[in-house]
Amino acid sequence: MLSQVHSFVLQGIDAHACEIEVDVADRGLTKTTIVGLPDASVKESIERVRSALINSGYPFPVSRLLINLAPADLKKEGPVYDLPIAVGLLLAGQSIGTTRHRKLLFAGELALDGRLRPIRGAISMAMLARRMNYEGIVLPIDNASEAAAVGGITVYPADSLAGVVAFLNEQQPIEPAPELDAEQTLGDARPLIDFADIKGQQAVKRALVIAAAGGHNVMMIGPAGTGKTMCAKALPGILPPLARDEALQTTCIYSAAGLLTKGQALMTQRPVRSPHHTASAPALIGGGAIPRPGEVSLAHHGVLFLDELPEFNRIVLETLRQPLEDGVVTIARAHSSIRFPARFMLVAAMNPTPRGDFATDEVSQREMDKYLSRISGPLVDRIDIHVEVPRVPYKQLTGSGDGMDSATMRSSVVEARRIQTGRNGGPTHTNATLSGRRLDQFAKLNAQGAELLRRAMHEMGLSARAYDKVRRVARTIADIERVDQVTEHHIAEAIQYRLLDRKV
């Protein structure tokens, strides 16, 4: 007896259709074979399925079984196929007497007593079902809210194999999960750290407003204990709220990586990733036999914070060049190449010396130069804004604050982003992504601004890339001021954020 059940296979963060074919032979030696490039966890699924069926009161066929996971050229991994294999066996054994399964996608890990455990990639599965016009999806109850965030598809949350069988046999309904109001959920999100909690550092806050408004990368350099880490963690609070599509894509990445908390429907805050300086290149960029997203992808639409930048392995840091330029990571393997999105803001922080303070004499100056030389010039060249973070005076530490809170800063950022969206052609086209040709169009310099930039290029030895970086930052400063023309004072402020080019 042959049966077919529909499921999905996760490639990167994208779901592809997968058909589970179960053939139960009428006679022959008792043997179970799973084909279709299964990994060890998929091969082990037959033992989980056997126990779940028997403990749920259903027969397990005692004959030759062949289970095919199509298409056969895609690697299959994880326990996601437990439920569809069990449904296929019950269909072949005529324990399910309807054809409702033909319009549904199934996924779920089975416990030995028939309970359903959560899986990775449920939101990608829901997107696949909507794209392929399936009636709905059947999956574990812990994944229901995540899948319901997609909208436009019926999500049937099940807690056990027996419940799924009763649903398919039309003996007991499964109440569909309510569709999530993503806009309201995202609108209710609040920052975890407010800039009002950070005393002083007005110049740093100004630089971070510019960075957030234009999507620019930032490097903060200053002594230990000056608030660099707090500034980095507060930065998402002044970024524009996640749009629905951004939230769904970010949630897809975290779901594929298995990092969503139990019952979490949607990523409502822009992510902040802070890998330790001992992180390897695959941990940062992504990798594995079956590639998984790395830190740069987990920071998509958010912030990648690299604290103590010179302490990172130089080879690891050099792998950041391509995602910083392209916004994607391509991981090539013998069987396939997988692309992960990686459009993030890089926020780097570092002490001037291993000791944690600025140079005070000739000896410490040499020590500082040696420490800064651990970072390559090409990487620094890709960071738009360099800002020094000084120690905070006692008077400011004990004062009442400077009035620069996250709400005030965010209003400036949101307005500047609104201007960019109308001019640049969409919310994802920030000033940081403008090409040289579009900069010539949108960031034309007056005579004084052009002369100032020419002198800076000559005196500071700026590269062609830094030339465009200065123009992009100047364009953002003008947007914050809500003016069309980029003038010399915009250029002057943008140039001061390149002063570390002479130190690093």
Secondary structure, DSSP 4 states (H G I P E B T S, - for coil): -EEEEEEEEEETTEEEEEEEEEEE-SSS--EEEEESSB-HHHHTHHHHHHHHHHHTT-----SEEEEEEESTTS-B-SGGGHHHHHHHHHHHTTS---SGGGGEEE--EEPTTSBEE--S-HHHHHHHHHHTT-SEEEEEGGGHHHHHTS-SSEEEEESBHHHHHHHHTTSS--PPPPPP-HHHHHHT---SS-GGGS-S-HHHHHHHHHHHHHT--EEEE--TTSSHHHHHHHGGGGSPPPPHHHHHHHHHHHHHTT-SPTT-----S--EE---TT--HHHHHEETTTTEE-HHHHTTTSEEEEESGGGS-HHHHHTTHHHHHHSEEEEE-SS-EEEEE---EEEEEE-SSTTSS---SHHHHHHHHHHHTTS-HHHHHT-SEEEE-PPPPHHHHTS---S--HHHHHHHHHHHHHHHHHHHTSTT--GGG--HHHHHHHS-B-HHHHHHHHHHHHHHT--HHHHHHHHHHHHHHHHHTT-SSB-HHHHHHHHHTTGGGGT-
